């Protein structure tokens, strides 16, 4: 069904979860007034609006202070939750709906507040790693999280008879706290980004929580008083739909609905039930990432609507149209130009022309001043939202760059080999590739020239493990004077390994043990430079352990380290070789002597070869079938034969073309990457075992990797 967009206003940059719709009061309900909207932006300005007759009525507006990181609604339990709480820096402020500040509380955190949740007299705040629970503004509990905290929440205080804080952490898990310690840790399939109570109150028993994941899925969890966790359902979507940034629940037409906002700019509405997976009912897409989403009656009393804020500050509404709502009301409340409004349009056009003329005059003055004066111009600093994350389902990385102004072009430079994936349906930028000179230490120079009004650029890329370097993005906005801002992204040697919590039923047969005069923090730094997903700082324990899984070969990597010791266990021989070389280089740079002991098992080699061959057979078969389909289509077939010249087997093969292309697009270039992994395994096996390669053995292996017929004999090419 359709959603009709109505733009309300353009605000400053808005952080996630910084817009709320106030619940309607009894007086407003009696007078049939629409609900109010409260927004806090990154400039520190708090604004409350109410829409009357299609126009914004400003109820109150504060002066700019520190950047507002979250907005929550609260109040005494059992009453209307219309008190407004804002987090900025380390301070929490409270406002009434009339704009009077009644609370200014310094939490005393050693880092800025990133997440906040308010219920009754309970205040929960967290920075990147520190969580604090306050009761009546008195410190109740504190917890230092070893991982990055993405979101916090607590179950319904009344129904659960107490506070049960839940932290969504970057290591793919939820931490359920009791006092100042972790009572339960529950792992998910992807990194949890946002938390929200089911139906805004936790459901019938107050113990149901919606979790939005990095891979775009939504999970409904049921958490008991003893902290046991059960998954009621998981809403699975394609990864291209984007990471979930915000969630809300909204009831209209007598049904509960799930509202989802995504980083890709998608807004989705699902029917919501505890016992079954939600069903999509509405969808809308825009070109900017969604930061907040709420449901309410905004333009007209009793007319349900979705209110959305985007990254660049747009506040707009999405109105439903279905059999339950009179379409005439929608059209009446929309911004449709009527005959009596023509004069207003003419006045606005005149005002815009005057403003354009004034801008031209001021621009000419500026140009004359800069040409006569030798003083440099002040370059504008723009907020850039940049993320690079692993898509484990498609074996690629997503690089997303979003700017508050229009992007003119983005230049990407890297000193390691990176492959960017060209998408046919992505026409927002023109790509220009430049040749790189070896003496400049460049292996990638590529420019994306964006179309007009483009504020977000999303790219997909992959690289071979073992290559490492720095990807530098030079971002040029469409502003005067011309300037660019630089963002850097590390390309790690084992970039296709991710943290996991799998129960290991076997012990890897190959290992690498390193000892020497290095500290715990140095060991932590060396590993974090090689593997993604490791926290910024080491944990408080003396011995730290991590478990990784290769998303390409499915090999497990066990890593444990302490002061003066690093232990690696894995069947991935190439990973051992990469880590060994990187540790040696880092130790040499710091003049630290290392003692390295490693053992490379034949069983590990056979396990790797079989894992690669199993996937490679599928990819080679699909590639061969697609090439065959292309050749068949190029044949000139007499139309009068009705396809009789083509066998039934080939006709069935042609009918599978779309499915084969879809499978190939889900894991781009996997066949070439698996072949490169097998060649690297061949090199590392000989290097670590101290064996000499036979003449032309590598070329023979490379040729054998091209067809399915010779794959089963690959193990004989390795010297055992």
VENZI-V827284 format. One record per helix or strand of 2 or more residues. SS is the DSSP state (hx for helix, st for strand). FROM is the first residue (numbers start at 1). TO is the last residue. If there is no record, write none. Layout:
SS&FROM&TO + SS&FROM&TO
This chain:
st&3&10 + st&19&21 + hx&26&30 + st&36&40 + st&46&52 + st&55&61 + st&68&74 + st&83&88 + st&91&95 + st&101&106 + st&115&119 + st&122&126 + st&130&135 + st&138&144 + st&149&154 + hx&157&160 + st&165&169 + st&173&178 + st&181&187 + st&192&197 + hx&198&200 + st&208&213 + st&218&223 + st&229&235 + hx&239&241 + st&244&252 + st&255&262 + st&266&271 + st&279&285 + st&290&296 + st&305&310 + st&314&320 + hx&327&333 + hx&339&372 + st&384&391 + st&396&403 + st&407&414 + st&419&420 + st&429&433 + hx&438&440 + st&444&450 + st&456&462 + st&469&477 + st&484&491 + st&497&499 + st&511&516 + hx&520&530 + st&544&550 + st&556&562 + st&565&570 + hx&573&589 + st&594&599 + hx&602&634 + hx&639&641 + hx&648&655 + hx&657&666 + hx&670&689 + hx&697&704 + hx&708&717
